[in-house]
Amino acid sequence: MEKAVAYAISAAIAAFGFWILVFGLSSSSPALWTVVALVPITIGIVSAFGPT
């Protein structure tokens, strides 16, 4: 159960990053928001598949 919660949190962090990416692309500065979105996406993926 604890592992499932950990994966859900990691997926939520990555999903938040993808949300920033999608809405950032339609903003006035898409390059900036793309870079900003990479931070939570990377954290979510590394926390899900990184070392335990």
N, C-alpha and C positions, 0 to 999 in steps of 0.2 A: 504494500500500500504506500509506503514511504517513497519507493522508487517511482511509482505512478504520479505522485504529487510532485516530485522533483522534475519529472519529464513534462508535466503540465505547466509548471512554472517556467521552465525553459522555453516551451512552445509559446507561451504567452508573451515572453520577452521578445522572442523572434518575430511573432506576429505584430507586436507593437512597432518593431522596426520596419516591417513591410508596410504597415499602415502609414508611417512617416514617409516612406519612399513613394508610395502611390500618391499621397496628397502633396508631397513636396515637388513632384514632377510637374504639377500644374501651377506651381507658385511662380513668383517673379525671379527666383534664384534657384533653379532646379539642381545645379551642381552642388551648391552648399547643402541643400537638404538631402541629396544623395549621400554625401559624405557623413552627414549627421545620422542618417538611417543605418549606415553600415555598423555603427557602434553597437546598438542593441541587437542587431541581427547577428553580429559576430559573437557577442556575449551569450546570446541564447543558444547558438549552435555549439559553441565550445563547452558551455555548461551541460548540454545534453549529451554530447559525444566525447567529451574530454576525459581525462583520467579521473578515476573515482577515488 
